[in-house]
Amino acid sequence: MSSNILGKYVNKTLSLFSNKYKTLNDFLVIYKEIINSKQITSKTIENRLRYLKYLEESFGERSISSIQPHEVQKLVSSLLKQHESTAKRVMIEAKSLFNEAMNYRWITFNPMATIRLPKVKVKRKRITLSQFKLILEDCKTNSPPWVWHLLM
């Protein structure tokens, strides 16, 4: 029997006696109930559960107390290369998840406490007043009347 398989059996047995040996997946059941019980829109709940998928895929089978800050930072860094805003949201969700785990006494410290949020460059820009006036004039002549009223 390999040491990895033996370690899983040991952790599974120890998890019957102490929460710190339980897996992240075990706590995700509780955390998902917490998210679903909050007074937030269904779309926000859907998004938060989607961000949790990244953590679940990366650390789900590991004991929650064994997850180290550098491992979560590595996940965030890999996401940062593909989707900057997703990486930031995953990090925020991870911080919230580990805070709840601390509240439930599953862990003694939050591995996300020492990690800083990545800087995300905003790709959208505000329009200027002159641009808005051009749009308004265009709507007056080329759109139904309600569009101009909507902008006003």
Secondary structure, 3 states (H helix, E strand, C coil): CCHHHHHHHHHHHHCCCCHHHCEHHHHHHHHHHHHHHCCCCHHHHHHHHHHHHHHHHHHCCCEHHHCCHHHHHHHHHHHHHHCHHHHHHHHHHHHHHHHHHHHCCCCCCCCCCCCCCCCCCCCCCCCCHHHHHHHHHHHHHHCCHHHHHHHC
